[in-house]
Amino acid sequence: MILYKLGSIRTNNFNDPEIMKKIGSMWENVFNKYDIENANMYAVYEEYESDYKGDYTLSLYTTKEYDADTIEVSLNDMTLYRCENREEIPKVWAKIWEDEEQNIIERKYDRDFEQYNSDNTINILISTK
């Protein structure tokens, strides 16, 4: 599957007091610049400095074709976590970090995905070893 990059930020889950403002602004910029209504959207966590405590790049991608940077991805063989709505996303990420700390999963820190579904659920797909 080919994804088209619409925007990105560099942040940190624990050391960036502006993280939510940055994420909100990125989404707002994408909504204002691109016609993404009914488009398949992905938030992609990439370019990890270290583990979940380090800096990373968060990018918004779509399957809708745009003149933009692209990546080719396969979401097979990833560990799936499911959110029933957007409000659950932070709790599910906390569960992922807890699973990692308890050695339930071993993350690659390659690319991880939030896949936004038409029914308003979100699949979080983690690259694991």
SELO-930672 format. One record per residue (C-alpha): residue number from 1; x, y, z. Coordinates in steps of 0.2 Angstrom, whole numbers. Layout:
<recs>
+-----+-------+-------+-------+
: num :    xx :    yy :    zz :
+-----+-------+-------+-------+
: NUM :     X :     Y :     Z :
...
+-----+-------+-------+-------+
</recs>
This chain:
<recs>
+-----+-------+-------+-------+
: num :    xx :    yy :    zz :
+-----+-------+-------+-------+
:   1 :     0 :     0 :     0 :
:   2 :     6 :    17 :    -4 :
:   3 :     3 :    31 :     8 :
:   4 :     5 :    50 :     4 :
:   5 :    12 :    62 :    17 :
:   6 :     1 :    77 :    21 :
:   7 :    11 :    84 :    37 :
:   8 :    22 :    80 :    51 :
:   9 :    29 :    86 :    67 :
:  10 :    44 :    81 :    79 :
:  11 :    39 :    78 :    97 :
:  12 :    41 :    68 :   113 :
:  13 :    28 :    60 :   124 :
:  14 :    35 :    66 :   140 :
:  15 :    46 :    81 :   137 :
:  16 :    36 :    91 :   125 :
:  17 :    23 :   103 :   134 :
:  18 :    16 :   108 :   117 :
:  19 :    13 :    90 :   111 :
:  20 :    -6 :    91 :   110 :
:  21 :    -6 :   109 :   102 :
:  22 :     7 :   102 :    89 :
:  23 :    -4 :    87 :    85 :
:  24 :   -20 :    97 :    84 :
:  25 :   -12 :   111 :    73 :
:  26 :    -5 :    97 :    61 :
:  27 :   -23 :    89 :    59 :
:  28 :   -30 :   107 :    57 :
:  29 :   -17 :   111 :    44 :
:  30 :   -21 :    95 :    34 :
:  31 :   -40 :    97 :    35 :
:  32 :   -38 :   115 :    29 :
:  33 :   -26 :   111 :    15 :
:  34 :   -32 :    94 :     8 :
:  35 :   -49 :    87 :     4 :
:  36 :   -48 :    72 :    16 :
:  37 :   -66 :    69 :    18 :
:  38 :   -69 :    50 :    16 :
:  39 :   -51 :    47 :    14 :
:  40 :   -41 :    33 :    22 :
:  41 :   -30 :    42 :    35 :
:  42 :   -15 :    36 :    45 :
:  43 :    -5 :    43 :    59 :
:  44 :    12 :    36 :    57 :
:  45 :    25 :    36 :    71 :
:  46 :    43 :    35 :    64 :
:  47 :    61 :    41 :    65 :
:  48 :    62 :    36 :    83 :
:  49 :    76 :    42 :    93 :
:  50 :    76 :    28 :   105 :
:  51 :    61 :    20 :   113 :
:  52 :    44 :    27 :   118 :
:  53 :    52 :    39 :   130 :
:  54 :    63 :    47 :   116 :
:  55 :    59 :    60 :   102 :
:  56 :    50 :    54 :    86 :
:  57 :    41 :    60 :    71 :
:  58 :    22 :    60 :    69 :
:  59 :    16 :    61 :    52 :
:  60 :    -1 :    61 :    44 :
:  61 :    -3 :    50 :    28 :
:  62 :   -18 :    46 :    17 :
:  63 :   -21 :    33 :     3 :
:  64 :   -28 :    47 :    -8 :
:  65 :   -16 :    52 :   -21 :
:  66 :    -7 :    69 :   -19 :
:  67 :     9 :    76 :   -25 :
:  68 :    18 :    72 :    -9 :
:  69 :    31 :    61 :    -2 :
:  70 :    26 :    43 :    -1 :
:  71 :    30 :    27 :     8 :
:  72 :    26 :    10 :     4 :
:  73 :    20 :    -1 :    18 :
:  74 :    12 :   -17 :    23 :
:  75 :     2 :   -18 :    39 :
:  76 :     4 :   -37 :    40 :
:  77 :    13 :   -45 :    54 :
:  78 :    10 :   -31 :    66 :
:  79 :     3 :   -31 :    84 :
:  80 :   -15 :   -24 :    84 :
:  81 :   -22 :   -14 :    98 :
:  82 :   -40 :    -7 :    95 :
:  83 :   -48 :    10 :   101 :
:  84 :   -67 :    11 :   100 :
:  85 :   -65 :    30 :    98 :
:  86 :   -52 :    44 :    98 :
:  87 :   -54 :    48 :   116 :
:  88 :   -47 :    30 :   120 :
:  89 :   -30 :    33 :   110 :
:  90 :   -20 :    39 :   125 :
:  91 :   -26 :    25 :   136 :
:  92 :   -22 :    12 :   123 :
:  93 :    -4 :    20 :   120 :
:  94 :    -1 :    18 :   139 :
:  95 :    -7 :     0 :   138 :
:  96 :     6 :    -3 :   124 :
:  97 :    20 :     5 :   134 :
:  98 :    15 :    -6 :   149 :
:  99 :    15 :   -21 :   138 :
: 100 :    32 :   -17 :   132 :
: 101 :    39 :   -14 :   150 :
: 102 :    31 :   -31 :   155 :
: 103 :    40 :   -39 :   140 :
: 104 :    23 :   -44 :   133 :
: 105 :    28 :   -36 :   116 :
: 106 :    45 :   -32 :   110 :
: 107 :    44 :   -17 :    98 :
: 108 :    55 :   -13 :    83 :
: 109 :    53 :     6 :    84 :
: 110 :    52 :     6 :    65 :
: 111 :    35 :    13 :    60 :
: 112 :    19 :    12 :    70 :
: 113 :     2 :    16 :    63 :
: 114 :   -15 :    23 :    69 :
: 115 :   -27 :    18 :    56 :
: 116 :   -43 :    28 :    56 :
: 117 :   -58 :    18 :    51 :
: 118 :   -74 :    24 :    44 :
: 119 :   -84 :    18 :    59 :
: 120 :   -74 :    30 :    70 :
: 121 :   -63 :    16 :    78 :
: 122 :   -44 :    16 :    77 :
: 123 :   -33 :     2 :    75 :
: 124 :   -15 :     5 :    82 :
: 125 :    -3 :    -6 :    73 :
: 126 :    14 :    -9 :    82 :
: 127 :    29 :   -15 :    73 :
: 128 :    36 :   -29 :    84 :
: 129 :    51 :   -41 :    83 :
+-----+-------+-------+-------+
</recs>
